[in-house]
Amino acid sequence: MTEPLLSVQHLKKWFPVRKGFFQRTVGHVKAVDDVSFDVAPRETLAVVGESGCGKTTLVKTILRLYEPDDGRMLFDGRDLAAASGSELRALRRDMQIVFQDPGASMNPRMTVRSIIEEGLVIHGVGTKRERQDRVVELLQKVGLDPAFRNRYPHQFSGGQRQRISIARALALSPRLLVLDEPISALDVSIQSQIVNLLNDLKQDLGLTYLFISHDLAMVEYLSDRVVVMYLGEIVESAPAAELYAKPLHPYTHSLLASAPRMDPDRRRAKLVLKDDVPSPINPPSGCRFHPRCPIAMDVCRTDKPQLIQIGDRLVRCHAVEQGIDTGAAIEKTTYHEHATPHEVHTG
Ligand code: SF4
């Protein structure tokens, strides 16, 4: 079996909630709560969930922008949490991030050349001439004319700026790219171009992607496997083809139902969720999804479901554990047809 490039094991990141004059800790925001997954070399793993599900905290903890409270993160077998100073800098060369809003992540006073070159300068890579050649090569790779390298970010469209930020992320020849909602801020007409570019780069450069998104439809054509998170926990994880063909967890059903689909034959029944995502400070008892689940049972309100393995998949749901066909059970509920619509929040 191939060794994972990134292995996240029982990762936990809780933020204390403090109150009063003495700032006593009165609770915790359980942003990432016992999360485990592996990403194999050259694989694209998508982590999907609504705003507030913990995916951004997960990325920041893996990149060591937050210190983990518990668990391990191994990159190519090296412990990220234990790395310090020069070791961490070296590891960061191999792990780069592409942000959701390319404009906000670029200094407007820097030219495109300086933006792409910055990482090479910081890490002391190459001579000035070699760095300039690398900038030209990277701009060509992401489909931009190198003649524009002395322009500023505001002189480019949103899609072009995302291409620049991908070129910047590739400058140090990383092995893992963390793609944090890389297309959700772009026009729909541009999104597929960036997805195609990411696919091509993955093939050409043998890259591994950790793709973070609020939208399951967005990651369908790029991901090999999908992890679905809800209130800090993994609720389902599966090979992409299996998950899209037959979601098991009711939350995955709701994410798929809320995603627009191009193919009318594959449209799904509209499942509308009640209420917003509850507060992660005091998550609901039992199954954290039970207040919104259309097929919740009594046991769901009291007993926390464990992640169970079914073939290549993991799922956290009492109904699945009892052999209930969740798709058919959801279809039978009237609530997706007659409840007051309350759209799934994204962002
Ligand atoms: Fe719904 Fe119960 Fe499954 Fe939670 S455990 S998703 S409440 S059926």
Boltz pocket constraint, residues with backbone or C-beta under 6 A from the ligand:
constraints:
  - pocket:
      binder: B
      contacts: [[A, 249], [A, 250], [A, 251], [A, 287], [A, 288], [A, 289], [A, 290], [A, 291], [A, 293], [A, 294], [A, 295], [A, 296], [A, 297], [A, 300], [A, 305], [A, 316], [A, 317], [A, 318], [A, 319], [A, 320]]
      max_distance: 6.0
